[in-house]
Amino acid sequence: MDAEERKARAREYARKRLEKLNYVVEMKCLLCDNIVQIKKYAEAFYKRKGIRCKECLSKISSNTLKKLRASQTVEEKSKAAKSARSKVKNSSEAVKKQWETIKSLPVEQYEEFIKLRSERMKKVWKEVYSDSQKNKIINALVSANNCGRSKISEKFKQELIKHNLYEGFFSEEPFHGFIPDEINHELKIIIEVYGDVYHCNPKHFKDESEYVPAIQRTVLEQRQRDKIRLATFYKHEYTTIIVWENDIYHDLENQIKRIKDAIDEKRNLRRIL
């Protein structure tokens, strides 16, 4: 047998061995009887030791951490917090250096990288994250960036309170990856207060190709973003009322009437059902 044949046989053996190692078997979790998939080569080990599913492991680690924190002194807790902050800081510095390297790429390569990254993150946001995870992320971002309500949204909210129409509503509560201005889950009503510039009021923005510096996108791009947002609300069967900034200043009475009519209609429908 020459050298080439020996190499071919070795490659074939390695391929079969790899297939065997990657073969998946199922076992029951020791604590909750959930089915856990493991690789064939680890089956003997887990038969001796037993296996736990991710949910049970998470609960165990959480309880262990709680016990550890309860047993720590104030000094030990402070030391642990400092250590955690330093790790976050080091990680942040590493990310900054990475982005500096990326930004130093030629313009074409940098734009291609940003485009691919954006597409990948959109796919992850849509297919991987659950609604509860999306809401947690949004809450964290809002808190981190100290995002506040727009003045016009707060003004309209105060008008609703003044006319006794705000009962059951909540301001800026995350909902399926978005933050509506006002939402009422009982009546399934959402109120969106649109700024004339930030949402490109059709009365003022006729040309959809116009670039709006304040939002750094074209009128068409903004309207497409709003359509996706509204489609999510409609998908979950929420009546969505859009109130424009210009109408709040010049036609407030009719806007209040629109909200009152929608609330009355939903309440009457609930009585019938």
DRENPA-3360 file (N, C-alpha, C; in nm, 2 decimals, always signed):
BEGIN
1 = MDAEERKA = +0.08/-0.12/+0.00/+0.00/+0.00/+0.00/+0.09/+0.13/+0.00 ~ +0.07/+0.21/-0.10/+0.15/+0.33/-0.11/+0.10/+0.44/-0.01 ~ +0.17/+0.55/-0.01/+0.14/+0.66/+0.08/+0.01/+0.72/+0.05 ~ -0.03/+0.74/-0.08/-0.15/+0.80/-0.11/-0.27/+0.72/-0.07 ~ -0.26/+0.59/-0.08/-0.37/+0.50/-0.04/-0.39/+0.50/+0.11 ~ -0.28/+0.51/+0.19/-0.28/+0.51/+0.33/-0.35/+0.64/+0.38 ~ -0.32/+0.75/+0.31/-0.38/+0.88/+0.34/-0.53/+0.88/+0.31 ~ -0.57/+0.82/+0.20/-0.71/+0.81/+0.16/-0.79/+0.73/+0.27;
9 = RAREYARK = -0.73/+0.61/+0.31/-0.79/+0.53/+0.41/-0.81/+0.60/+0.55 ~ -0.70/+0.68/+0.58/-0.71/+0.76/+0.70/-0.81/+0.86/+0.70 ~ -0.83/+0.93/+0.58/-0.93/+1.03/+0.57/-1.07/+0.97/+0.58 ~ -1.09/+0.85/+0.52/-1.22/+0.79/+0.52/-1.25/+0.74/+0.67 ~ -1.15/+0.69/+0.74/-1.17/+0.65/+0.88/-1.21/+0.77/+0.96 ~ -1.14/+0.88/+0.94/-1.17/+1.01/+1.02/-1.31/+1.06/+0.99 ~ -1.35/+1.05/+0.86/-1.49/+1.09/+0.82/-1.59/+1.01/+0.89 ~ -1.58/+0.88/+0.89/-1.68/+0.79/+0.96/-1.68/+0.81/+1.11;
17 = RLEKLNYV = -1.56/+0.83/+1.16/-1.55/+0.86/+1.31/-1.62/+0.99/+1.35 ~ -1.60/+1.09/+1.26/-1.67/+1.22/+1.29/-1.82/+1.21/+1.28 ~ -1.87/+1.13/+1.18/-2.01/+1.11/+1.17/-2.07/+1.04/+1.29 ~ -1.99/+0.95/+1.34/-2.03/+0.87/+1.46/-2.04/+0.97/+1.58 ~ -1.93/+1.05/+1.60/-1.92/+1.15/+1.71/-2.04/+1.25/+1.71 ~ -2.08/+1.29/+1.58/-2.18/+1.39/+1.57/-2.32/+1.34/+1.58 ~ -2.33/+1.21/+1.59/-2.47/+1.14/+1.60/-2.53/+1.19/+1.73 ~ -2.66/+1.23/+1.72/-2.73/+1.29/+1.83/-2.83/+1.19/+1.89;
25 = VEMKCLLC = -2.83/+1.18/+2.03/-2.92/+1.09/+2.10/-3.00/+1.18/+2.20 ~ -3.11/+1.13/+2.25/-3.20/+1.20/+2.34/-3.20/+1.14/+2.48 ~ -3.20/+1.23/+2.58/-3.20/+1.18/+2.72/-3.30/+1.27/+2.79 ~ -3.35/+1.22/+2.91/-3.44/+1.30/+2.99/-3.37/+1.37/+3.10 ~ -3.41/+1.50/+3.12/-3.36/+1.58/+3.23/-3.39/+1.51/+3.36 ~ -3.29/+1.51/+3.45/-3.31/+1.45/+3.58/-3.42/+1.52/+3.67 ~ -3.43/+1.65/+3.65/-3.52/+1.73/+3.73/-3.66/+1.75/+3.68 ~ -3.68/+1.76/+3.55/-3.81/+1.79/+3.50/-3.86/+1.70/+3.39;
33 = DNIVQIKK = -3.78/+1.60/+3.35/-3.81/+1.51/+3.24/-3.82/+1.57/+3.10 ~ -3.77/+1.69/+3.09/-3.77/+1.74/+2.95/-3.66/+1.66/+2.87 ~ -3.69/+1.66/+2.74/-3.59/+1.59/+2.65/-3.48/+1.68/+2.61 ~ -3.35/+1.62/+2.63/-3.23/+1.70/+2.60/-3.15/+1.62/+2.49 ~ -3.11/+1.69/+2.38/-3.03/+1.63/+2.28/-2.89/+1.64/+2.31 ~ -2.81/+1.53/+2.30/-2.67/+1.53/+2.32/-2.60/+1.45/+2.21 ~ -2.47/+1.48/+2.20/-2.39/+1.40/+2.10/-2.36/+1.26/+2.15 ~ -2.36/+1.17/+2.06/-2.34/+1.03/+2.09/-2.22/+1.00/+2.18;
41 = YAEAFYKR = -2.11/+1.07/+2.15/-1.99/+1.03/+2.22/-2.00/+1.07/+2.37 ~ -2.10/+1.16/+2.41/-2.11/+1.20/+2.55/-2.22/+1.11/+2.62 ~ -2.28/+1.02/+2.55/-2.39/+0.95/+2.61/-2.35/+0.87/+2.74 ~ -2.24/+0.80/+2.73/-2.19/+0.72/+2.84/-2.17/+0.81/+2.97 ~ -2.11/+0.92/+2.94/-2.08/+1.01/+3.06/-2.21/+1.06/+3.12 ~ -2.31/+1.10/+3.05/-2.43/+1.15/+3.10/-2.51/+1.04/+3.16 ~ -2.50/+0.92/+3.12/-2.57/+0.81/+3.18/-2.52/+0.79/+3.32 ~ -2.39/+0.81/+3.34/-2.33/+0.80/+3.48/-2.37/+0.92/+3.57;
49 = KGIRCKEC = -2.36/+1.04/+3.51/-2.37/+1.16/+3.59/-2.52/+1.21/+3.59 ~ -2.59/+1.18/+3.48/-2.72/+1.24/+3.47/-2.71/+1.37/+3.39 ~ -2.82/+1.42/+3.33/-2.82/+1.54/+3.26/-2.93/+1.64/+3.30 ~ -2.91/+1.77/+3.29/-3.01/+1.87/+3.32/-3.03/+1.96/+3.20 ~ -3.15/+2.00/+3.18/-3.19/+2.09/+3.07/-3.14/+2.23/+3.10 ~ -3.14/+2.32/+3.00/-3.10/+2.46/+3.01/-3.18/+2.53/+3.12 ~ -3.31/+2.51/+3.12/-3.40/+2.58/+3.21/-3.37/+2.54/+3.36 ~ -3.34/+2.41/+3.38/-3.31/+2.37/+3.52/-3.17/+2.42/+3.56;
57 = LSKISSNT = -3.07/+2.42/+3.46/-2.94/+2.47/+3.49/-2.95/+2.62/+3.53 ~ -3.03/+2.70/+3.45/-3.05/+2.84/+3.48/-3.10/+2.87/+3.62 ~ -3.20/+2.79/+3.66/-3.26/+2.80/+3.79/-3.16/+2.77/+3.90 ~ -3.08/+2.66/+3.88/-2.98/+2.62/+3.98/-2.88/+2.73/+3.99 ~ -2.83/+2.78/+3.88/-2.72/+2.89/+3.89/-2.78/+3.02/+3.95 ~ -2.91/+3.05/+3.92/-2.97/+3.17/+3.98/-2.98/+3.15/+4.13 ~ -3.03/+3.03/+4.18/-3.04/+3.01/+4.32/-2.90/+3.01/+4.39 ~ -2.80/+2.95/+4.32/-2.67/+2.95/+4.38/-2.61/+3.09/+4.40;
65 = LKKLRASQ = -2.64/+3.18/+4.29/-2.59/+3.32/+4.30/-2.66/+3.39/+4.41 ~ -2.79/+3.37/+4.43/-2.87/+3.43/+4.54/-2.81/+3.40/+4.67 ~ -2.78/+3.27/+4.69/-2.73/+3.22/+4.82/-2.59/+3.28/+4.84 ~ -2.51/+3.29/+4.74/-2.38/+3.35/+4.75/-2.39/+3.50/+4.79 ~ -2.48/+3.57/+4.73/-2.49/+3.71/+4.76/-2.54/+3.73/+4.90 ~ -2.63/+3.64/+4.94/-2.68/+3.65/+5.08/-2.58/+3.63/+5.18 ~ -2.48/+3.55/+5.15/-2.37/+3.51/+5.25/-2.25/+3.61/+5.24 ~ -2.25/+3.70/+5.14/-2.14/+3.80/+5.13/-2.15/+3.92/+5.22;
73 = TVEEKSKA = -2.04/+3.97/+5.27/-2.04/+4.09/+5.34/-2.05/+4.21/+5.25 ~ -2.07/+4.33/+5.30/-2.07/+4.45/+5.22/-1.95/+4.47/+5.14 ~ -1.83/+4.44/+5.20/-1.70/+4.46/+5.14/-1.69/+4.36/+5.02 ~ -1.73/+4.24/+5.04/-1.72/+4.13/+4.94/-1.81/+4.17/+4.82 ~ -1.93/+4.22/+4.85/-2.02/+4.26/+4.74/-1.96/+4.37/+4.66 ~ -1.90/+4.47/+4.73/-1.84/+4.58/+4.66/-1.72/+4.54/+4.57 ~ -1.64/+4.45/+4.62/-1.53/+4.39/+4.55/-1.58/+4.32/+4.42 ~ -1.68/+4.24/+4.44/-1.74/+4.17/+4.32/-1.80/+4.26/+4.22;
81 = AKSARSKV = -1.86/+4.37/+4.27/-1.92/+4.47/+4.17/-1.81/+4.54/+4.10 ~ -1.70/+4.58/+4.17/-1.58/+4.64/+4.10/-1.52/+4.55/+3.99 ~ -1.51/+4.43/+4.03/-1.46/+4.33/+3.93/-1.54/+4.32/+3.81 ~ -1.68/+4.32/+3.83/-1.77/+4.31/+3.71/-1.76/+4.43/+3.63 ~ -1.75/+4.55/+3.69/-1.74/+4.67/+3.62/-1.62/+4.68/+3.53 ~ -1.51/+4.63/+3.59/-1.38/+4.63/+3.52/-1.38/+4.54/+3.40 ~ -1.45/+4.43/+3.41/-1.47/+4.34/+3.30/-1.55/+4.40/+3.18 ~ -1.66/+4.47/+3.22/-1.74/+4.54/+3.12/-1.66/+4.65/+3.05;
89 = KNSSEAVK = -1.58/+4.72/+3.13/-1.50/+4.83/+3.08/-1.40/+4.78/+2.98 ~ -1.33/+4.66/+3.02/-1.23/+4.60/+2.93/-1.30/+4.56/+2.80 ~ -1.42/+4.50/+2.81/-1.49/+4.45/+2.70/-1.53/+4.57/+2.61 ~ -1.57/+4.68/+2.67/-1.61/+4.80/+2.59/-1.49/+4.85/+2.52 ~ -1.37/+4.86/+2.58/-1.25/+4.91/+2.52/-1.21/+4.82/+2.40 ~ -1.23/+4.69/+2.41/-1.20/+4.59/+2.30/-1.29/+4.62/+2.18 ~ -1.42/+4.64/+2.21/-1.52/+4.67/+2.11/-1.48/+4.80/+2.03 ~ -1.44/+4.90/+2.11/-1.40/+5.03/+2.05/-1.28/+5.02/+1.96;
97 = KQWETIKS = -1.18/+4.94/+2.00/-1.07/+4.91/+1.91/-1.11/+4.84/+1.79 ~ -1.20/+4.74/+1.80/-1.25/+4.67/+1.69/-1.31/+4.76/+1.59 ~ -1.40/+4.85/+1.64/-1.47/+4.94/+1.55/-1.37/+5.05/+1.48 ~ -1.27/+5.08/+1.55/-1.17/+5.17/+1.50/-1.10/+5.10/+1.38 ~ -1.07/+4.98/+1.39/-1.01/+4.90/+1.28/-1.11/+4.89/+1.16 ~ -1.23/+4.87/+1.19/-1.34/+4.85/+1.09/-1.35/+4.99/+1.01 ~ -1.36/+5.10/+1.09/-1.37/+5.23/+1.03/-1.26/+5.27/+0.94 ~ -1.14/+5.21/+0.97/-1.02/+5.24/+0.89/-1.02/+5.17/+0.75;
105 = LPVEQYEE = -1.12/+5.09/+0.73/-1.13/+5.02/+0.60/-1.16/+5.12/+0.49 ~ -1.13/+5.08/+0.36/-1.17/+5.17/+0.25/-1.32/+5.19/+0.25 ~ -1.37/+5.30/+0.20/-1.51/+5.33/+0.20/-1.60/+5.22/+0.15 ~ -1.56/+5.16/+0.04/-1.65/+5.06/-0.02/-1.66/+4.94/+0.07 ~ -1.55/+4.89/+0.13/-1.55/+4.78/+0.22/-1.63/+4.81/+0.34 ~ -1.61/+4.93/+0.40/-1.68/+4.97/+0.52/-1.83/+4.97/+0.50 ~ -1.88/+5.03/+0.39/-2.02/+5.03/+0.35/-2.08/+4.89/+0.34 ~ -2.00/+4.80/+0.27/-2.05/+4.67/+0.25/-2.06/+4.59/+0.38;
113 = FIKLRSER = -1.96/+4.62/+0.47/-1.96/+4.56/+0.61/-2.09/+4.60/+0.68 ~ -2.11/+4.73/+0.68/-2.23/+4.79/+0.75/-2.36/+4.73/+0.70 ~ -2.37/+4.72/+0.57/-2.49/+4.67/+0.50/-2.51/+4.52/+0.55 ~ -2.41/+4.44/+0.54/-2.42/+4.30/+0.58/-2.46/+4.29/+0.72 ~ -2.40/+4.37/+0.81/-2.42/+4.36/+0.95/-2.57/+4.40/+0.98 ~ -2.61/+4.51/+0.91/-2.75/+4.55/+0.93/-2.85/+4.44/+0.89 ~ -2.83/+4.38/+0.78/-2.92/+4.27/+0.73/-2.92/+4.15/+0.83 ~ -2.80/+4.12/+0.88/-2.78/+4.01/+0.98/-2.86/+4.04/+1.11;
121 = MKKVWKEV = -2.85/+4.16/+1.16/-2.91/+4.20/+1.28/-3.06/+4.21/+1.27 ~ -3.11/+4.25/+1.15/-3.25/+4.25/+1.12/-3.31/+4.11/+1.12 ~ -3.23/+4.02/+1.07/-3.28/+3.88/+1.06/-3.28/+3.82/+1.21 ~ -3.18/+3.85/+1.28/-3.17/+3.80/+1.42/-3.29/+3.86/+1.50 ~ -3.31/+3.99/+1.49/-3.42/+4.06/+1.56/-3.56/+4.00/+1.52 ~ -3.58/+3.96/+1.40/-3.71/+3.91/+1.35/-3.72/+3.76/+1.39 ~ -3.62/+3.68/+1.38/-3.63/+3.54/+1.39/-3.58/+3.48/+1.52 ~ -3.49/+3.55/+1.59/-3.43/+3.48/+1.70/-3.49/+3.53/+1.83;
129 = YSDSQKNK = -3.51/+3.67/+1.85/-3.55/+3.72/+1.97/-3.70/+3.71/+1.99 ~ -3.75/+3.67/+2.11/-3.89/+3.66/+2.14/-3.94/+3.81/+2.18 ~ -4.07/+3.82/+2.19/-4.13/+3.95/+2.22/-4.08/+4.01/+2.35 ~ -4.07/+3.92/+2.45/-4.02/+3.96/+2.58/-3.88/+4.00/+2.58 ~ -3.79/+3.93/+2.50/-3.65/+3.97/+2.49/-3.64/+4.11/+2.42 ~ -3.72/+4.13/+2.31/-3.72/+4.26/+2.24/-3.76/+4.37/+2.34 ~ -3.86/+4.35/+2.42/-3.90/+4.45/+2.51/-3.79/+4.48/+2.61 ~ -3.72/+4.38/+2.66/-3.61/+4.40/+2.76/-3.50/+4.48/+2.69;
137 = IINALVSA = -3.47/+4.45/+2.57/-3.36/+4.52/+2.50/-3.40/+4.67/+2.48 ~ -3.53/+4.69/+2.44/-3.58/+4.83/+2.42/-3.57/+4.91/+2.54 ~ -3.62/+4.85/+2.65/-3.62/+4.92/+2.78/-3.48/+4.95/+2.82 ~ -3.38/+4.86/+2.80/-3.24/+4.89/+2.84/-3.19/+5.00/+2.76 ~ -3.22/+5.00/+2.63/-3.17/+5.11/+2.54/-3.23/+5.25/+2.57 ~ -3.36/+5.25/+2.60/-3.42/+5.37/+2.64/-3.36/+5.43/+2.77 ~ -3.34/+5.34/+2.87/-3.28/+5.38/+3.00/-3.14/+5.43/+2.98 ~ -3.06/+5.35/+2.90/-2.92/+5.39/+2.88/-2.90/+5.52/+2.81;
145 = NNCGRSKI = -2.99/+5.55/+2.71/-2.98/+5.67/+2.63/-3.06/+5.79/+2.69 ~ -3.12/+5.76/+2.81/-3.20/+5.87/+2.87/-3.31/+5.93/+2.78 ~ -3.37/+5.84/+2.70/-3.47/+5.89/+2.61/-3.60/+5.94/+2.68 ~ -3.64/+6.05/+2.65/-3.76/+6.11/+2.71/-3.87/+6.12/+2.61 ~ -3.99/+6.15/+2.66/-4.11/+6.17/+2.57/-4.09/+6.30/+2.50 ~ -4.15/+6.31/+2.38/-4.15/+6.43/+2.30/-4.25/+6.53/+2.37 ~ -4.23/+6.66/+2.35/-4.31/+6.75/+2.42/-4.46/+6.74/+2.37 ~ -4.47/+6.72/+2.24/-4.60/+6.71/+2.18/-4.68/+6.59/+2.23;
153 = SEKFKQEL = -4.61/+6.47/+2.25/-4.67/+6.35/+2.30/-4.72/+6.38/+2.44 ~ -4.64/+6.44/+2.52/-4.68/+6.47/+2.66/-4.79/+6.57/+2.67 ~ -4.79/+6.67/+2.58/-4.90/+6.77/+2.57/-5.03/+6.70/+2.54 ~ -5.03/+6.61/+2.44/-5.16/+6.54/+2.40/-5.20/+6.45/+2.52 ~ -5.11/+6.38/+2.59/-5.14/+6.30/+2.70/-5.22/+6.38/+2.81 ~ -5.17/+6.50/+2.84/-5.23/+6.58/+2.94/-5.37/+6.63/+2.89 ~ -5.39/+6.64/+2.76/-5.52/+6.68/+2.71/-5.62/+6.56/+2.73 ~ -5.57/+6.44/+2.71/-5.65/+6.32/+2.73/-5.69/+6.31/+2.88;
161 = IKHNLYEG = -5.60/+6.33/+2.97/-5.63/+6.33/+3.11/-5.73/+6.43/+3.15 ~ -5.71/+6.55/+3.09/-5.80/+6.66/+3.12/-5.95/+6.63/+3.08 ~ -5.96/+6.55/+2.97/-6.09/+6.52/+2.92/-6.14/+6.38/+2.97 ~ -6.07/+6.33/+3.07/-6.11/+6.20/+3.13/-6.11/+6.08/+3.03 ~ -6.01/+6.08/+2.94/-6.00/+5.98/+2.84/-5.88/+5.89/+2.85 ~ -5.80/+5.91/+2.96/-5.68/+5.84/+2.97/-5.69/+5.71/+3.05 ~ -5.80/+5.68/+3.11/-5.81/+5.56/+3.20/-5.78/+5.43/+3.12 ~ -5.69/+5.35/+3.17/-5.65/+5.23/+3.11/-5.53/+5.24/+3.01;
169 = FFSEEPFH = -5.49/+5.36/+2.98/-5.38/+5.38/+2.89/-5.24/+5.38/+2.97 ~ -5.14/+5.34/+2.89/-5.00/+5.34/+2.95/-4.91/+5.41/+2.84 ~ -4.82/+5.49/+2.89/-4.73/+5.56/+2.80/-4.60/+5.48/+2.77 ~ -4.57/+5.48/+2.64/-4.44/+5.42/+2.60/-4.41/+5.29/+2.66 ~ -4.50/+5.19/+2.65/-4.48/+5.06/+2.70/-4.44/+4.97/+2.58 ~ -4.33/+4.90/+2.59/-4.28/+4.82/+2.48/-4.39/+4.72/+2.44 ~ -4.41/+4.71/+2.30/-4.51/+4.62/+2.25/-4.46/+4.56/+2.12 ~ -4.43/+4.43/+2.13/-4.38/+4.35/+2.01/-4.27/+4.42/+1.94;
177 = GFIPDEIN = -4.17/+4.47/+2.01/-4.05/+4.53/+1.95/-4.06/+4.68/+1.92 ~ -4.18/+4.74/+1.95/-4.20/+4.88/+1.93/-4.25/+4.95/+2.06 ~ -4.24/+5.08/+2.06/-4.29/+5.16/+2.18/-4.39/+5.26/+2.13 ~ -4.52/+5.22/+2.14/-4.63/+5.31/+2.10/-4.64/+5.42/+2.20 ~ -4.68/+5.54/+2.16/-4.69/+5.66/+2.25/-4.79/+5.63/+2.37 ~ -4.91/+5.58/+2.33/-5.01/+5.54/+2.44/-5.07/+5.41/+2.39 ~ -5.10/+5.32/+2.49/-5.16/+5.19/+2.46/-5.25/+5.15/+2.57 ~ -5.37/+5.10/+2.53/-5.47/+5.05/+2.62/-5.50/+4.90/+2.58;
185 = HELKIIIE = -5.45/+4.81/+2.67/-5.46/+4.67/+2.63/-5.61/+4.61/+2.65 ~ -5.68/+4.67/+2.74/-5.82/+4.63/+2.77/-5.91/+4.66/+2.64 ~ -5.89/+4.78/+2.59/-5.97/+4.82/+2.47/-5.90/+4.79/+2.34 ~ -5.77/+4.75/+2.35/-5.69/+4.73/+2.23/-5.69/+4.85/+2.14 ~ -5.65/+4.96/+2.20/-5.63/+5.09/+2.13/-5.49/+5.14/+2.14 ~ -5.43/+5.18/+2.04/-5.30/+5.25/+2.04/-5.31/+5.39/+1.98 ~ -5.25/+5.49/+2.05/-5.25/+5.62/+2.00/-5.11/+5.66/+1.97 ~ -5.09/+5.70/+1.84/-4.95/+5.74/+1.80/-4.95/+5.89/+1.77;
193 = VYGDVYHC = -4.87/+5.96/+1.84/-4.86/+6.11/+1.82/-4.74/+6.13/+1.72 ~ -4.77/+6.17/+1.60/-4.66/+6.19/+1.50/-4.62/+6.33/+1.49 ~ -4.49/+6.36/+1.50/-4.43/+6.49/+1.48/-4.43/+6.51/+1.33 ~ -4.46/+6.64/+1.29/-4.47/+6.67/+1.15/-4.34/+6.64/+1.07 ~ -4.22/+6.67/+1.13/-4.09/+6.65/+1.07/-4.05/+6.51/+1.08 ~ -4.05/+6.45/+1.20/-4.00/+6.32/+1.23/-4.08/+6.21/+1.16 ~ -4.20/+6.23/+1.12/-4.28/+6.13/+1.05/-4.33/+6.18/+0.92 ~ -4.27/+6.30/+0.88/-4.30/+6.35/+0.74/-4.44/+6.37/+0.71;
201 = NPKHFKDE = -4.51/+6.46/+0.77/-4.65/+6.49/+0.75/-4.67/+6.52/+0.60 ~ -4.77/+6.44/+0.54/-4.80/+6.46/+0.40/-4.84/+6.60/+0.36 ~ -4.89/+6.68/+0.45/-4.93/+6.82/+0.42/-4.80/+6.90/+0.39 ~ -4.69/+6.86/+0.45/-4.57/+6.94/+0.43/-4.46/+6.88/+0.34 ~ -4.47/+6.74/+0.33/-4.37/+6.67/+0.26/-4.44/+6.60/+0.14 ~ -4.43/+6.66/+0.02/-4.50/+6.60/-0.09/-4.41/+6.51/-0.17 ~ -4.28/+6.54/-0.18/-4.18/+6.47/-0.26/-4.12/+6.35/-0.17 ~ -4.15/+6.23/-0.20/-4.10/+6.12/-0.12/-3.95/+6.09/-0.14;
209 = SEYVPAIQ = -3.89/+6.15/-0.24/-3.74/+6.13/-0.25/-3.66/+6.24/-0.18 ~ -3.73/+6.33/-0.11/-3.67/+6.44/-0.04/-3.59/+6.38/+0.08 ~ -3.47/+6.43/+0.10/-3.39/+6.39/+0.22/-3.42/+6.48/+0.33 ~ -3.45/+6.43/+0.45/-3.48/+6.51/+0.57/-3.36/+6.50/+0.67 ~ -3.28/+6.60/+0.68/-3.16/+6.60/+0.77/-3.19/+6.56/+0.91 ~ -3.31/+6.61/+0.96/-3.34/+6.59/+1.11/-3.35/+6.44/+1.14 ~ -3.39/+6.35/+1.04/-3.41/+6.21/+1.07/-3.31/+6.13/+0.99 ~ -3.23/+6.20/+0.91/-3.12/+6.13/+0.83/-3.17/+6.02/+0.74;
217 = RTVLEQRQ = -3.28/+6.05/+0.68/-3.34/+5.95/+0.58/-3.43/+6.02/+0.49 ~ -3.48/+5.96/+0.38/-3.57/+6.02/+0.29/-3.71/+6.01/+0.34 ~ -3.80/+6.08/+0.28/-3.95/+6.08/+0.32/-4.00/+5.94/+0.30 ~ -3.96/+5.88/+0.18/-4.01/+5.74/+0.15/-3.96/+5.64/+0.25 ~ -3.83/+5.65/+0.29/-3.78/+5.56/+0.39/-3.85/+5.57/+0.52 ~ -3.88/+5.69/+0.56/-3.95/+5.71/+0.69/-4.09/+5.65/+0.68 ~ -4.16/+5.67/+0.57/-4.30/+5.62/+0.56/-4.30/+5.46/+0.55 ~ -4.19/+5.40/+0.50/-4.18/+5.26/+0.50/-4.16/+5.21/+0.64;
225 = RDKIRLAT = -4.08/+5.28/+0.71/-4.06/+5.24/+0.85/-4.19/+5.24/+0.93 ~ -4.26/+5.35/+0.91/-4.39/+5.37/+0.98/-4.49/+5.26/+0.94 ~ -4.49/+5.22/+0.82/-4.58/+5.11/+0.77/-4.55/+4.98/+0.84 ~ -4.42/+4.95/+0.86/-4.38/+4.82/+0.93/-4.43/+4.83/+1.08 ~ -4.41/+4.94/+1.14/-4.46/+4.96/+1.28/-4.61/+4.95/+1.29 ~ -4.68/+5.01/+1.20/-4.83/+5.00/+1.21/-4.88/+4.86/+1.18 ~ -4.81/+4.80/+1.08/-4.85/+4.66/+1.05/-4.84/+4.57/+1.17 ~ -4.75/+4.59/+1.25/-4.73/+4.51/+1.38/-4.85/+4.53/+1.47;
233 = FYKHEYTT = -4.89/+4.66/+1.48/-5.01/+4.69/+1.57/-5.14/+4.63/+1.51 ~ -5.15/+4.64/+1.38/-5.28/+4.59/+1.31/-5.28/+4.44/+1.32 ~ -5.16/+4.37/+1.31/-5.15/+4.23/+1.31/-5.20/+4.17/+1.45 ~ -5.18/+4.25/+1.55/-5.23/+4.20/+1.69/-5.37/+4.26/+1.72 ~ -5.44/+4.31/+1.61/-5.58/+4.36/+1.62/-5.59/+4.48/+1.72 ~ -5.50/+4.57/+1.72/-5.51/+4.69/+1.79/-5.56/+4.81/+1.70 ~ -5.66/+4.88/+1.74/-5.71/+5.00/+1.67/-5.60/+5.10/+1.69 ~ -5.54/+5.15/+1.58/-5.43/+5.25/+1.59/-5.48/+5.39/+1.54;
241 = IIVWENDI = -5.47/+5.49/+1.62/-5.51/+5.62/+1.59/-5.39/+5.71/+1.58 ~ -5.37/+5.77/+1.46/-5.25/+5.86/+1.44/-5.30/+6.00/+1.46 ~ -5.23/+6.07/+1.54/-5.26/+6.22/+1.57/-5.14/+6.30/+1.53 ~ -5.15/+6.39/+1.43/-5.04/+6.47/+1.38/-5.02/+6.59/+1.47 ~ -4.89/+6.63/+1.48/-4.86/+6.75/+1.56/-4.93/+6.87/+1.51 ~ -4.94/+6.89/+1.38/-5.01/+7.01/+1.33/-5.16/+7.01/+1.37 ~ -5.22/+6.90/+1.38/-5.36/+6.89/+1.41/-5.38/+6.91/+1.56 ~ -5.28/+6.88/+1.65/-5.29/+6.90/+1.79/-5.30/+7.06/+1.81;
249 = YHDLENQI = -5.21/+7.13/+1.74/-5.21/+7.27/+1.76/-5.32/+7.35/+1.69 ~ -5.38/+7.29/+1.58/-5.48/+7.37/+1.51/-5.62/+7.31/+1.50 ~ -5.63/+7.18/+1.55/-5.76/+7.11/+1.54/-5.77/+7.02/+1.66 ~ -5.74/+7.06/+1.78/-5.73/+6.97/+1.90/-5.87/+6.91/+1.93 ~ -5.97/+6.99/+1.92/-6.11/+6.95/+1.95/-6.15/+6.82/+1.88 ~ -6.12/+6.82/+1.75/-6.16/+6.71/+1.66/-6.07/+6.59/+1.70 ~ -5.94/+6.61/+1.73/-5.86/+6.50/+1.77/-5.90/+6.43/+1.90 ~ -5.94/+6.51/+1.99/-6.00/+6.46/+2.12/-6.13/+6.38/+2.09;
257 = KRIKDAID = -6.21/+6.43/+2.00/-6.33/+6.36/+1.96/-6.31/+6.23/+1.90 ~ -6.20/+6.22/+1.81/-6.16/+6.09/+1.75/-6.13/+5.99/+1.86 ~ -6.05/+6.03/+1.96/-6.02/+5.93/+2.06/-6.14/+5.89/+2.14 ~ -6.23/+5.99/+2.17/-6.35/+5.96/+2.25/-6.44/+5.86/+2.17 ~ -6.45/+5.89/+2.05/-6.54/+5.80/+1.96/-6.48/+5.66/+1.96 ~ -6.35/+5.64/+1.94/-6.29/+5.51/+1.94/-6.31/+5.44/+2.07 ~ -6.29/+5.51/+2.18/-6.31/+5.44/+2.31/-6.45/+5.40/+2.33 ~ -6.55/+5.49/+2.30/-6.69/+5.46/+2.32/-6.73/+5.34/+2.23;
265 = EKRNLRRI = -6.68/+5.33/+2.11/-6.71/+5.22/+2.02/-6.66/+5.09/+2.07 ~ -6.54/+5.09/+2.12/-6.48/+4.97/+2.18/-6.56/+4.92/+2.31 ~ -6.59/+5.02/+2.39/-6.67/+4.98/+2.51/-6.81/+4.93/+2.48 ~ -6.87/+4.99/+2.38/-7.00/+4.94/+2.34/-6.99/+4.80/+2.28 ~ -6.89/+4.78/+2.20/-6.87/+4.64/+2.15/-6.84/+4.54/+2.25 ~ -6.77/+4.57/+2.36/-6.75/+4.48/+2.47/-6.88/+4.45/+2.54 ~ -6.96/+4.55/+2.56/-7.09/+4.52/+2.62/-7.18/+4.42/+2.54 ~ -7.18/+4.44/+2.41/-7.26/+4.35/+2.32/-7.20/+4.21/+2.33;
273 = L = -7.07/+4.20/+2.33/-7.01/+4.06/+2.33/-7.02/+4.00/+2.47;
% end
